[in-house]
């Protein structure tokens, strides 16, 4: 994608739809990879390959060798976002439906407002943000409440949900840290470094947890393998490239709409491709959480061209 000064509306919307579909579809792709591969190995292999190729490409394009402080920042962000954040999501999806996982991860903007408001010198939320955060966590409570509430029929494993909430918290902390971290001027080079660091961390975690012994190459299904390829090519490259380009040329409020479109896409794909039920409980929680994220985003949009890791502002 060329970075034109005045891209057409058609080109902007083509890239935005790509972000909607690609990042919304990563949850069902993760579910398919988990059918025959262990979680931390999946995520580790994905990000090591994605990060190594992206970093090598940016060096080939002329980006400078990163400094030690830039590497330290990239490692910290990679561990928070990809080990604590994405790693937790992949692990939890062994027991939690893909659409439900996407719905809980969409609470990241709510966590960011809450954490930023509590830290010294942080941004003080207005009434819209407070309302959005409060409403959003009410939506999470609907998902975590008694199973008889508003219907059953979907896996709401309490441990899996708790890990997803924790993963969202890690992603929020990493996102806020990245805003003032010393990173390369090239967003794509920084992303490659963070993916590499996070991927190595995930492979170490896979080793410690004994996943190499659980991996049976002869039992890996074709669907799992192609889903992993999809996560690398589309989830980590195509979707991320489109998102990074949009941040530079499109209005931020428009770009930020991915945060409340992705879970809707994930829920629909989970229903039609994996027969995950859409119950009144899930629909109610979806309306509450997506609405709260939309209200919070409107109240405090991310400034265009803001410093920080593009990974932290998006998803991979």
TORKOL-4160 file (C-alpha; in steps of 0.2 Angstrom, whole numbers, padded with zeros to 4 digits, m for minus):
316
<pt num="1" X="0000" Y="0000" Z="0000"/>
<pt num="2" X="0007" Y="0017" Z="m0005"/>
<pt num="3" X="0005" Y="0031" Z="0008"/>
<pt num="4" X="m0004" Y="0044" Z="m0003"/>
<pt num="5" X="m0008" Y="0061" Z="0003"/>
<pt num="6" X="m0026" Y="0061" Z="m0002"/>
<pt num="7" X="m0032" Y="0043" Z="m0003"/>
<pt num="8" X="m0049" Y="0040" Z="m0010"/>
<pt num="9" X="m0064" Y="0035" Z="0001"/>
<pt num="10" X="m0065" Y="0018" Z="m0008"/>
<pt num="11" X="m0046" Y="0014" Z="m0004"/>
<pt num="12" X="m0049" Y="0019" Z="0015"/>
<pt num="13" X="m0064" Y="0009" Z="0017"/>
<pt num="14" X="m0056" Y="m0006" Z="0008"/>
<pt num="15" X="m0042" Y="m0006" Z="0021"/>
<pt num="16" X="m0054" Y="m0003" Z="0035"/>
<pt num="17" X="m0065" Y="m0018" Z="0030"/>
<pt num="18" X="m0049" Y="m0028" Z="0029"/>
<pt num="19" X="m0045" Y="m0023" Z="0047"/>
<pt num="20" X="m0063" Y="m0027" Z="0052"/>
<pt num="21" X="m0063" Y="m0045" Z="0044"/>
<pt num="22" X="m0045" Y="m0050" Z="0047"/>
<pt num="23" X="m0044" Y="m0045" Z="0065"/>
<pt num="24" X="m0061" Y="m0051" Z="0068"/>
<pt num="25" X="m0057" Y="m0068" Z="0060"/>
<pt num="26" X="m0041" Y="m0071" Z="0070"/>
<pt num="27" X="m0052" Y="m0078" Z="0085"/>
<pt num="28" X="m0060" Y="m0092" Z="0074"/>
<pt num="29" X="m0043" Y="m0096" Z="0066"/>
<pt num="30" X="m0035" Y="m0098" Z="0084"/>
<pt num="31" X="m0049" Y="m0110" Z="0088"/>
<pt num="32" X="m0045" Y="m0120" Z="0073"/>
<pt num="33" X="m0026" Y="m0121" Z="0076"/>
<pt num="34" X="m0030" Y="m0127" Z="0094"/>
<pt num="35" X="m0038" Y="m0143" Z="0087"/>
<pt num="36" X="m0021" Y="m0151" Z="0085"/>
<pt num="37" X="m0008" Y="m0139" Z="0092"/>
<pt num="38" X="m0004" Y="m0133" Z="0109"/>
<pt num="39" X="m0008" Y="m0114" Z="0113"/>
<pt num="40" X="0009" Y="m0106" Z="0118"/>
<pt num="41" X="0018" Y="m0115" Z="0103"/>
<pt num="42" X="0005" Y="m0109" Z="0091"/>
<pt num="43" X="0007" Y="m0091" Z="0097"/>
<pt num="44" X="0026" Y="m0092" Z="0099"/>
<pt num="45" X="0029" Y="m0099" Z="0081"/>
<pt num="46" X="0017" Y="m0087" Z="0074"/>
<pt num="47" X="0025" Y="m0071" Z="0081"/>
<pt num="48" X="0043" Y="m0077" Z="0079"/>
<pt num="49" X="0040" Y="m0080" Z="0060"/>
<pt num="50" X="0030" Y="m0064" Z="0058"/>
<pt num="51" X="0042" Y="m0054" Z="0068"/>
<pt num="52" X="0058" Y="m0060" Z="0060"/>
<pt num="53" X="0052" Y="m0058" Z="0042"/>
<pt num="54" X="0045" Y="m0040" Z="0046"/>
<pt num="55" X="0061" Y="m0035" Z="0055"/>
<pt num="56" X="0072" Y="m0042" Z="0041"/>
<pt num="57" X="0061" Y="m0033" Z="0028"/>
<pt num="58" X="0062" Y="m0016" Z="0037"/>
<pt num="59" X="0081" Y="m0018" Z="0038"/>
<pt num="60" X="0082" Y="m0022" Z="0020"/>
<pt num="61" X="0072" Y="m0006" Z="0017"/>
<pt num="62" X="0085" Y="0004" Z="0025"/>
<pt num="63" X="0079" Y="0006" Z="0043"/>
<pt num="64" X="0093" Y="0009" Z="0056"/>
<pt num="65" X="0099" Y="m0004" Z="0068"/>
<pt num="66" X="0089" Y="m0002" Z="0084"/>
<pt num="67" X="0098" Y="0005" Z="0100"/>
<pt num="68" X="0099" Y="m0005" Z="0116"/>
<pt num="69" X="0085" Y="0006" Z="0124"/>
<pt num="70" X="0074" Y="0003" Z="0109"/>
<pt num="71" X="0076" Y="m0016" Z="0111"/>
<pt num="72" X="0073" Y="m0015" Z="0129"/>
<pt num="73" X="0056" Y="m0006" Z="0126"/>
<pt num="74" X="0052" Y="m0018" Z="0112"/>
<pt num="75" X="0055" Y="m0033" Z="0123"/>
<pt num="76" X="0045" Y="m0026" Z="0138"/>
<pt num="77" X="0030" Y="m0022" Z="0126"/>
<pt num="78" X="0031" Y="m0038" Z="0117"/>
<pt num="79" X="0031" Y="m0048" Z="0134"/>
<pt num="80" X="0016" Y="m0038" Z="0140"/>
<pt num="81" X="0006" Y="m0038" Z="0124"/>
<pt num="82" X="0010" Y="m0054" Z="0116"/>
<pt num="83" X="0014" Y="m0066" Z="0131"/>
<pt num="84" X="0003" Y="m0059" Z="0144"/>
<pt num="85" X="m0011" Y="m0053" Z="0131"/>
<pt num="86" X="m0011" Y="m0063" Z="0116"/>
<pt num="87" X="m0004" Y="m0079" Z="0125"/>
<pt num="88" X="m0018" Y="m0078" Z="0138"/>
<pt num="89" X="m0031" Y="m0076" Z="0124"/>
<pt num="90" X="m0025" Y="m0092" Z="0115"/>
<pt num="91" X="m0023" Y="m0102" Z="0131"/>
<pt num="92" X="m0041" Y="m0097" Z="0136"/>
<pt num="93" X="m0049" Y="m0102" Z="0119"/>
<pt num="94" X="m0046" Y="m0120" Z="0124"/>
<pt num="95" X="m0062" Y="m0118" Z="0134"/>
<pt num="96" X="m0070" Y="m0102" Z="0129"/>
<pt num="97" X="m0079" Y="m0099" Z="0112"/>
<pt num="98" X="m0070" Y="m0088" Z="0100"/>
<pt num="99" X="m0084" Y="m0075" Z="0099"/>
<pt num="100" X="m0085" Y="m0074" Z="0118"/>
<pt num="101" X="m0066" Y="m0072" Z="0118"/>
<pt num="102" X="m0067" Y="m0058" Z="0106"/>
<pt num="103" X="m0080" Y="m0049" Z="0116"/>
<pt num="104" X="m0070" Y="m0050" Z="0132"/>
<pt num="105" X="m0054" Y="m0043" Z="0123"/>
<pt num="106" X="m0064" Y="m0029" Z="0117"/>
<pt num="107" X="m0064" Y="m0022" Z="0134"/>
<pt num="108" X="m0046" Y="m0016" Z="0132"/>
<pt num="109" X="m0051" Y="0002" Z="0129"/>
<pt num="110" X="m0061" Y="0002" Z="0146"/>
<pt num="111" X="m0046" Y="m0005" Z="0155"/>
<pt num="112" X="m0035" Y="0008" Z="0148"/>
<pt num="113" X="m0046" Y="0022" Z="0153"/>
<pt num="114" X="m0047" Y="0015" Z="0171"/>
<pt num="115" X="m0029" Y="0012" Z="0173"/>
<pt num="116" X="m0024" Y="0029" Z="0165"/>
<pt num="117" X="m0036" Y="0038" Z="0177"/>
<pt num="118" X="m0029" Y="0029" Z="0192"/>
<pt num="119" X="m0010" Y="0032" Z="0189"/>
<pt num="120" X="m0002" Y="0048" Z="0195"/>
<pt num="121" X="m0002" Y="0061" Z="0182"/>
<pt num="122" X="m0014" Y="0051" Z="0171"/>
<pt num="123" X="m0029" Y="0057" Z="0161"/>
<pt num="124" X="m0045" Y="0061" Z="0171"/>
<pt num="125" X="m0060" Y="0053" Z="0163"/>
<pt num="126" X="m0076" Y="0063" Z="0160"/>
<pt num="127" X="m0093" Y="0057" Z="0163"/>
<pt num="128" X="m0094" Y="0048" Z="0146"/>
<pt num="129" X="m0079" Y="0038" Z="0150"/>
<pt num="130" X="m0085" Y="0034" Z="0167"/>
<pt num="131" X="m0102" Y="0029" Z="0160"/>
<pt num="132" X="m0093" Y="0018" Z="0147"/>
<pt num="133" X="m0082" Y="0009" Z="0159"/>
<pt num="134" X="m0095" Y="0006" Z="0171"/>
<pt num="135" X="m0107" Y="m0001" Z="0158"/>
<pt num="136" X="m0094" Y="m0011" Z="0150"/>
<pt num="137" X="m0089" Y="m0020" Z="0166"/>
<pt num="138" X="m0108" Y="m0023" Z="0169"/>
<pt num="139" X="m0108" Y="m0032" Z="0152"/>
<pt num="140" X="m0093" Y="m0043" Z="0158"/>
<pt num="141" X="m0103" Y="m0047" Z="0174"/>
<pt num="142" X="m0117" Y="m0053" Z="0163"/>
<pt num="143" X="m0105" Y="m0066" Z="0155"/>
<pt num="144" X="m0097" Y="m0071" Z="0171"/>
<pt num="145" X="m0114" Y="m0072" Z="0181"/>
<pt num="146" X="m0125" Y="m0087" Z="0185"/>
<pt num="147" X="m0127" Y="m0098" Z="0169"/>
<pt num="148" X="m0146" Y="m0098" Z="0170"/>
<pt num="149" X="m0145" Y="m0079" Z="0168"/>
<pt num="150" X="m0153" Y="m0075" Z="0150"/>
<pt num="151" X="m0151" Y="m0092" Z="0144"/>
<pt num="152" X="m0137" Y="m0105" Z="0142"/>
<pt num="153" X="m0129" Y="m0115" Z="0128"/>
<pt num="154" X="m0112" Y="m0107" Z="0126"/>
<pt num="155" X="m0096" Y="m0112" Z="0135"/>
<pt num="156" X="m0093" Y="m0099" Z="0149"/>
<pt num="157" X="m0079" Y="m0107" Z="0158"/>
<pt num="158" X="m0075" Y="m0096" Z="0173"/>
<pt num="159" X="m0056" Y="m0099" Z="0173"/>
<pt num="160" X="m0055" Y="m0096" Z="0154"/>
<pt num="161" X="m0065" Y="m0080" Z="0156"/>
<pt num="162" X="m0054" Y="m0074" Z="0171"/>
<pt num="163" X="m0039" Y="m0077" Z="0160"/>
<pt num="164" X="m0046" Y="m0067" Z="0146"/>
<pt num="165" X="m0050" Y="m0053" Z="0158"/>
<pt num="166" X="m0032" Y="m0054" Z="0164"/>
<pt num="167" X="m0025" Y="m0054" Z="0146"/>
<pt num="168" X="m0035" Y="m0039" Z="0142"/>
<pt num="169" X="m0027" Y="m0030" Z="0158"/>
<pt num="170" X="m0010" Y="m0035" Z="0152"/>
<pt num="171" X="m0013" Y="m0028" Z="0134"/>
<pt num="172" X="m0019" Y="m0012" Z="0142"/>
<pt num="173" X="m0004" Y="m0010" Z="0153"/>
<pt num="174" X="0007" Y="m0013" Z="0138"/>
<pt num="175" X="m0002" Y="m0001" Z="0128"/>
<pt num="176" X="m0001" Y="0013" Z="0140"/>
<pt num="177" X="0018" Y="0009" Z="0143"/>
<pt num="178" X="0021" Y="0010" Z="0124"/>
<pt num="179" X="0015" Y="0028" Z="0123"/>
<pt num="180" X="0031" Y="0035" Z="0131"/>
<pt num="181" X="0043" Y="0020" Z="0127"/>
<pt num="182" X="0058" Y="0023" Z="0117"/>
<pt num="183" X="0055" Y="0014" Z="0100"/>
<pt num="184" X="0061" Y="0015" Z="0082"/>
<pt num="185" X="0054" Y="0029" Z="0071"/>
<pt num="186" X="0048" Y="0015" Z="0059"/>
<pt num="187" X="0032" Y="0008" Z="0066"/>
<pt num="188" X="0034" Y="m0008" Z="0056"/>
<pt num="189" X="0052" Y="m0011" Z="0062"/>
<pt num="190" X="0046" Y="m0008" Z="0080"/>
<pt num="191" X="0032" Y="m0020" Z="0077"/>
<pt num="192" X="0044" Y="m0033" Z="0071"/>
<pt num="193" X="0055" Y="m0031" Z="0086"/>
<pt num="194" X="0040" Y="m0033" Z="0098"/>
<pt num="195" X="0033" Y="m0049" Z="0089"/>
<pt num="196" X="0051" Y="m0056" Z="0090"/>
<pt num="197" X="0052" Y="m0053" Z="0108"/>
<pt num="198" X="0035" Y="m0059" Z="0112"/>
<pt num="199" X="0037" Y="m0074" Z="0101"/>
<pt num="200" X="0053" Y="m0080" Z="0110"/>
<pt num="201" X="0044" Y="m0077" Z="0127"/>
<pt num="202" X="0030" Y="m0088" Z="0121"/>
<pt num="203" X="0041" Y="m0102" Z="0115"/>
<pt num="204" X="0050" Y="m0101" Z="0132"/>
<pt num="205" X="0033" Y="m0102" Z="0141"/>
<pt num="206" X="0029" Y="m0117" Z="0129"/>
<pt num="207" X="0045" Y="m0126" Z="0134"/>
<pt num="208" X="0042" Y="m0123" Z="0153"/>
<pt num="209" X="0024" Y="m0129" Z="0152"/>
<pt num="210" X="0030" Y="m0145" Z="0143"/>
<pt num="211" X="0020" Y="m0141" Z="0126"/>
<pt num="212" X="0034" Y="m0148" Z="0115"/>
<pt num="213" X="0031" Y="m0166" Z="0122"/>
<pt num="214" X="0012" Y="m0163" Z="0118"/>
<pt num="215" X="0015" Y="m0158" Z="0100"/>
<pt num="216" X="0012" Y="m0173" Z="0088"/>
<pt num="217" X="0017" Y="m0167" Z="0070"/>
<pt num="218" X="0008" Y="m0182" Z="0062"/>
<pt num="219" X="m0008" Y="m0177" Z="0071"/>
<pt num="220" X="m0008" Y="m0159" Z="0065"/>
<pt num="221" X="m0024" Y="m0157" Z="0054"/>
<pt num="222" X="m0024" Y="m0148" Z="0038"/>
<pt num="223" X="m0036" Y="m0135" Z="0045"/>
<pt num="224" X="m0025" Y="m0131" Z="0060"/>
<pt num="225" X="m0010" Y="m0129" Z="0049"/>
<pt num="226" X="m0019" Y="m0117" Z="0036"/>
<pt num="227" X="m0026" Y="m0108" Z="0051"/>
<pt num="228" X="m0009" Y="m0105" Z="0058"/>
<pt num="229" X="m0003" Y="m0098" Z="0040"/>
<pt num="230" X="m0018" Y="m0087" Z="0040"/>
<pt num="231" X="m0014" Y="m0080" Z="0057"/>
<pt num="232" X="0004" Y="m0076" Z="0051"/>
<pt num="233" X="0000" Y="m0069" Z="0034"/>
<pt num="234" X="m0016" Y="m0060" Z="0037"/>
<pt num="235" X="m0017" Y="m0058" Z="0056"/>
<pt num="236" X="0000" Y="m0052" Z="0058"/>
<pt num="237" X="0005" Y="m0044" Z="0041"/>
<pt num="238" X="m0010" Y="m0039" Z="0030"/>
<pt num="239" X="m0022" Y="m0033" Z="0044"/>
<pt num="240" X="m0008" Y="m0024" Z="0053"/>
<pt num="241" X="m0001" Y="m0016" Z="0038"/>
<pt num="242" X="m0019" Y="m0010" Z="0033"/>
<pt num="243" X="m0021" Y="m0003" Z="0051"/>
<pt num="244" X="m0004" Y="0006" Z="0052"/>
<pt num="245" X="m0008" Y="0014" Z="0035"/>
<pt num="246" X="m0025" Y="0020" Z="0041"/>
<pt num="247" X="m0018" Y="0028" Z="0056"/>
<pt num="248" X="m0008" Y="0039" Z="0045"/>
<pt num="249" X="m0021" Y="0044" Z="0032"/>
<pt num="250" X="m0039" Y="0042" Z="0039"/>
<pt num="251" X="m0048" Y="0051" Z="0054"/>
<pt num="252" X="m0044" Y="0042" Z="0070"/>
<pt num="253" X="m0063" Y="0040" Z="0076"/>
<pt num="254" X="m0066" Y="0031" Z="0060"/>
<pt num="255" X="m0051" Y="0019" Z="0062"/>
<pt num="256" X="m0055" Y="0016" Z="0080"/>
<pt num="257" X="m0072" Y="0008" Z="0075"/>
<pt num="258" X="m0063" Y="m0008" Z="0073"/>
<pt num="259" X="m0063" Y="m0010" Z="0092"/>
<pt num="260" X="m0082" Y="m0013" Z="0092"/>
<pt num="261" X="m0084" Y="m0021" Z="0075"/>
<pt num="262" X="m0071" Y="m0035" Z="0078"/>
<pt num="263" X="m0081" Y="m0044" Z="0091"/>
<pt num="264" X="m0097" Y="m0044" Z="0081"/>
<pt num="265" X="m0087" Y="m0051" Z="0066"/>
<pt num="266" X="m0079" Y="m0064" Z="0078"/>
<pt num="267" X="m0096" Y="m0069" Z="0085"/>
<pt num="268" X="m0104" Y="m0071" Z="0068"/>
<pt num="269" X="m0089" Y="m0081" Z="0061"/>
<pt num="270" X="m0089" Y="m0092" Z="0077"/>
<pt num="271" X="m0108" Y="m0096" Z="0074"/>
<pt num="272" X="m0107" Y="m0100" Z="0055"/>
<pt num="273" X="m0090" Y="m0108" Z="0054"/>
<pt num="274" X="m0089" Y="m0117" Z="0071"/>
<pt num="275" X="m0108" Y="m0118" Z="0076"/>
<pt num="276" X="m0105" Y="m0108" Z="0092"/>
<pt num="277" X="m0122" Y="m0103" Z="0099"/>
<pt num="278" X="m0128" Y="m0085" Z="0099"/>
<pt num="279" X="m0138" Y="m0085" Z="0115"/>
<pt num="280" X="m0148" Y="m0071" Z="0123"/>
<pt num="281" X="m0135" Y="m0070" Z="0136"/>
<pt num="282" X="m0121" Y="m0067" Z="0123"/>
<pt num="283" X="m0132" Y="m0055" Z="0113"/>
<pt num="284" X="m0136" Y="m0045" Z="0129"/>
<pt num="285" X="m0117" Y="m0044" Z="0134"/>
<pt num="286" X="m0112" Y="m0040" Z="0116"/>
<pt num="287" X="m0124" Y="m0025" Z="0116"/>
<pt num="288" X="m0118" Y="m0019" Z="0133"/>
<pt num="289" X="m0099" Y="m0021" Z="0130"/>
<pt num="290" X="m0099" Y="m0015" Z="0112"/>
<pt num="291" X="m0110" Y="0000" Z="0116"/>
<pt num="292" X="m0098" Y="0005" Z="0131"/>
<pt num="293" X="m0083" Y="0003" Z="0120"/>
<pt num="294" X="m0091" Y="0015" Z="0107"/>
<pt num="295" X="m0095" Y="0027" Z="0121"/>
<pt num="296" X="m0078" Y="0027" Z="0128"/>
<pt num="297" X="m0069" Y="0029" Z="0111"/>
<pt num="298" X="m0080" Y="0044" Z="0107"/>
<pt num="299" X="m0076" Y="0052" Z="0124"/>
<pt num="300" X="m0058" Y="0049" Z="0122"/>
<pt num="301" X="m0052" Y="0046" Z="0104"/>
<pt num="302" X="m0033" Y="0041" Z="0101"/>
<pt num="303" X="m0025" Y="0056" Z="0094"/>
<pt num="304" X="m0019" Y="0054" Z="0076"/>
<pt num="305" X="0000" Y="0051" Z="0074"/>
<pt num="306" X="0001" Y="0048" Z="0093"/>
<pt num="307" X="0018" Y="0040" Z="0099"/>
<pt num="308" X="0018" Y="0022" Z="0104"/>
<pt num="309" X="0017" Y="0005" Z="0097"/>
<pt num="310" X="0005" Y="0002" Z="0083"/>
<pt num="311" X="0003" Y="m0016" Z="0090"/>
<pt num="312" X="m0003" Y="m0008" Z="0106"/>
<pt num="313" X="m0016" Y="0002" Z="0098"/>
<pt num="314" X="m0022" Y="m0012" Z="0087"/>
<pt num="315" X="m0022" Y="m0031" Z="0087"/>
<pt num="316" X="m0012" Y="m0044" Z="0078"/>
